[in-house]
Amino acid sequence: MTDNAQARAAHLIHLRRSGYSLGDPVALPLTMAATYHSPGDATGYNQYGRFSNPTWDAVEKVLAHLEDAPCVAFPSGMAAIASIFFGLLKTGDRVLLPSDGYHTTRGLADRFLGKLGIGVDVRPTASFLDGGFAGYRLVFVESPSNPVLDICDIAAVAHAVHAASGILAVDNTTMTPYGQRPLDLGADIVVAADTKAPNGHSDALFGHVASRNADTITAVMDWRETSGSIPSPFDAWLVHRGLETLEVRFDRMCSSAELIAGRLKDHPAVHGLRFPGLEGDPSHNLARIQMQRFGFLISFSLASAEQADDFIAGCELIQPATSFGGVHTSAERRACRGDAVGPGFVRLAIGCEPAEELWTAIKASLDRLGG
């Protein structure tokens, strides 16, 4: 972790200190309110729960500290993505999406943007620069892509998109601000599902949009308020709690993933292993340049769907579950979720278990499968 990241992590835990009065609780209070006392002209104060909430304010302050940019909180990662689609685009615009990224992003665009007269095209992450960006109002990338973990050069894409007068948004869900900083690489917008590692306990849905462009922040805030796409105060409180330990958990998860990926590549049952931290990975050289860490996601294939299911269900330290970023290691066969991958493709999300214990359990489950 860089010195800047360490300083950011250290100060995050103390962000509320400057606002304390004598006797205030150190932990963030939870404000559950739909209405507020607001006699007369209440401009500048909380008035109604669809407009504002003190618990949102607190979590947005932490997220803004991490991103070094204003942030707007949403009830899920997809709600955050929807806010830039519907808050920034208009009839006649064109959007470019990754063909190998999170499939629900494409689904949202395919099912709803076309009805509004907004064109949608897709392109593979690994060759995202090919073809240029002329004519696109919004270019949306996901790097590393989920679930295959391909990478594109975010700085180069940002330069090319801006030369074509477009806007670049980056889904940074897999990496968090501790692992990769798209805004510093030139992106205009970051979106993320804080449901994953930022919350880290698999008990809250959440998302955010970050941007250093004031007009963008105004537009997504207006979309949130008008559409009612607002986060629950309790979920915001849970995410705030999770963010205070994100640096510790993310460091453990990434370090364990580096160890385990290095051992998986030598296992005879494993094929098509992808992890940006491996020297032989197609994305490794670029990952070393633009990522602070290599992340905690690993992908690979087993011989069949049956073997993949058997491996996941048979490992005592893997939780068979969708999503990722929780304290527990989880895995799933992504073909079941509609991704264009082979039947034996596995996405493995490393958690916070002690690395050697976790590897012993993973190896035992793989060994049962044979070569």
N, C-alpha and C positions, 0 to 999 in steps of 0.2 A: 504494500500500500504506500502511495506517495505521501510526502510530508503534508501536502495540502489536504489529502483525504483524512489523514490522522487528525489534523487540526479540526477539520469539519466534524469528524466523529466525536472528538472530545467536547467541542462547544455545543453540539446538538443536545446533549443531556442536560445542559444548563441554560437553554434558551429562555425558559420561563422565569429565571431567577431575577432578572431586572424588573419584572413587574410585580414581585411579591410585596405585600404589606405584612406587618407583624402579625403572626398567627395564621397566615394563609397556608393551605395545604401544599406540600411539595408536589404531590402527585396531581395530575390534571383532574379537576372536577368534571363530572359528566352533567351536561345541561340538556335535560329532556323537556323541551318546550315547543309548543306550536304557536303560542301567542306570548307577547311581552307587554309589560306595563308601558304604555306609550301615549299619555295624554297630550293634547295639543299637537304642535309641530314636532314630530319625532325624527326629523331628518338627521341622519348620522347615527341613529341608535337602532338596536334590534327591534323589529316590529312584528314580523311574522315568520314562521318556521320555514316557509318555502324560499324566503329571501336570505336568511342568515342564521347562524348558530355559533355561539362561542366555542363549542367543541370542534366545529369545522375550522374556525379561525386558527385554533391551536395546531391542528394537524397540517393545515396548509402552510403555517409558519415553518414547521419542521421540514416539510417537503420542499419549500422554497429555499430553506437553508441548504438542503442536500443538492438541489438542482442549480443553486445560484441564479434563480429566476422566479418570478411570480408563478404561483400554482393555483389551480382550481380543482377542487375535489369532486368526485363523482361516485355513484353507488356501485360501479364496476368498471373494469377496464374497457369493456365494450361500450358503456355509456360515455366514457371519455373519448373513445374513437368516434362515436356517433356525433359528439358535440363539434368535432372539427369538420366532419362531413356536412352536417346540416347547419352548422353555424357559419361556415366560411364559403360554401359552394353555392352556385346558382345555375340556373338553366343555361346550357351551352358550354359549361366548363367540362374539362376532361381530367380524369384521375388515373394515375398509374399505381398499381399495387404489386406486391410480390406474389408470384404464382405458387410459391412454396412456403409462404408464411402461414400464420394462424388462419384456418379456413373460415372461421366465423366473420373475420374482417371482410373477406371476399364475399361471403354470403350476404352480409349487410349491404354491400355495394351493389351486388347483382340484383338483389330483390327489391331495393328501394331507390337507389340513385337513378337507375334508368327511367323509372316512372316520372322523375322530375326533369328529364331531359339532360342528364349528366352522363357523359360517356365514361366507360370504365375499361381499362386495358390492364393486362398482367404481364410480368416478365420475371424470369428466374433471378434469385438473389445473386448467385455467383457471377452472372453476366449482366448485372443491372445497368451498368454504364453503356452497354451496347445499344445502339439505336438512338441515343440522345434523348432529350426531354422537351423538344419543341412542341408547343401546343398544349402542354399540361399545366393546369392551374395548380394542382396539388400532386406531389409525388410522395408516396408513402412507402417507407422501407422498414424491414424488420431484420435486424442483424445483431446476433446470429438468428437465422430463420428457425422457426419452431414448426416441426420437430427435427429437421435434418441437420441443422446447425451450420448451414452455409453462411458466408460473410460477404458483405460488399464494402467498398472503400467509402465510408460515410463522408469524409472530407472532399473526396473527388466528386461524389454525387452531388453534394451541396454546391460546390463550385459550378458544376454543369447545370444544375437546376436553376440557380440564380442567374446564370448567363442567359437562360431561356425565359427569364422573368416568372419563374414558378416559385412555389413554396415547398419546402421539404419538411415532412414529419417523419419521426423515427419512433417506432415501438421499441422501447428499451426494457420491456418486462423481464426478459431473461437475465439481464445483467445488473439492474439497479444502478443508481448513481455512483455506487462504490466500485462497480466493475467497468463502467463505460460512460462517457460524458458526451452525448451527441450534440448538445448545444455548443460545447466548446469546440467541436469538430465542424461547426458551421450549420447545423440543422436549425430550422426556424421554430420547430415544435417538437416536444417530446410527449408521448403518451405512454402510460404504463398501467398494468393491472397490479395494484398494491395488495390485492388478494393473495399474491404469491409471497415472495421473500420479505417484502417490507412489513407486512402483517406477521407472517411467519408461523402462525399457529393454526391455520386452516379453519378459522372460525368467523371470518368476516369477508364479505365482498366489498371491494373498494377500487378506485382508480383515480388517476389525476392527469391533467394537462399542464405542461410547463412551457412557458415561452418568454422571451425577452422583448417581444413585440407587444406594446400596450394595446393596439387594436385587436390583436388576436385574443388576448386575455379578456377584453371587453366583450368580444363576440361570443366566446364560449361561456362566459358568465351569464350573458343575456339568454343564451340557449338554455342553460341550466335553470335559471329562474322562471323562464316562460314555459318551458316544457315540463317542469317539475322533476327533472332528472337529478334529484338531490340525494346525498348520502344520509343514512341514518346516523343520528348523533351517537348512538351506542357503538355502531361500527367504526365511526371516526375515533371514538375513545379507544377501542381495541387496536386500531391501526397506530394511533399515537403511542400506545404502550409497546407495540411491536417495533416501531421505528427506533426506539431507544436502545434496542439490542441488535439492530440489523447488522451493524459493523462486525460485532463478535460472531454472530451466526453465519454471515456471508463469508467471513474469513475461514471459518471451520469448514463450511460446505465446499468452498472452492479448493482448499488444500486437500481435503479428502478426495474430491473428484480427480484432482491431478494424480494422486497416488493410485486410485482405483482404475482410472482409464489406462494408465501405464501397464497395469497388470492384466486388464481385460484384453489388450491387443495380443497377448501371448496365449490366450485360452483357445483351444481348438474348436470349441463350440461357437465362438463369436466370429461374425463376418461383418464387413462393412462398417467397422467402428469409426465413429466421428466424435472428436473432441478437439476444440481449437488449441488446447494446450499441448497436444502431441506434436512432436517435431515433424512427423510424416503426414500430418493432416493437411489437406489442400488449403485450409484457411489459416494455418499457423503463422506464416510470416506476416500477413496483414494483421492478424489478431495481436501479435506482439507490438505492433505500432499503435493501434487505436484502442486497445483494451487495457485497463489496469489489472484485471484478473481474467482468467479464462472461463469463469462461470462454473456452475455446478450441474449442468445438464450433459448427459452422455447419451449418444444414440448408437444402436448396433442392431444387427439382425441375427436371428437364430434360424434353424433349418425349416421351421414350419410354424404355423399359428399354434399348433398344439404344444410344440416345444416352448414357445414364448409364454403361453399361458401357464404351462407347468413350471417354468423357471420363476415367474413372478409369484404365483400362488405358493410355490414350494419354498420360498426364501423367508426365513423367520424374521428377518430385519428389513423386509420390503413390504410396504403397504400397497396392495393393489388399489389404485385410486387415480382418478384424473386430477389435473392441476399439478402444481409443483411449488417448491419453495417453502414447504413446512419443515418443522423440526425433524419429522420422520422422513426417511428415504421412501420414495414412492416410485412406481413404474406402471406403465400401461402399454398395451399393444395398440399403437396409434391407428392402425387400419380400422379398428372398431369405431374410431371417432370421425372417420370420413377423410383422413389424410391420404394423399396419393403415394402410399408407401407399400412395401411388400407385406404379406400376411404375417411374417415372423419379425417385423420391425418393432423394436422396443425403445421407448424413451425412458431413460433412467434418471431420476432426479435425486441427487445425493442430499441427505439431510445432515443432522447434527450428531449422529451416533459416533462413538469412537471409531476411527478409520480402520484399525486393524480388526476389530470385532466385526465391523460391517463387511470388510473384504472376506473374512472367513466364512460368513454366512452366504455371501454372493457366490463365492467359489464353490461351496458345498452344493448349492442349488444348480449351478452350471455343470458340475462334475457328474451329477446324476443323469444329465442328458447325453453324455458321451461326446465324441468329436463330430 
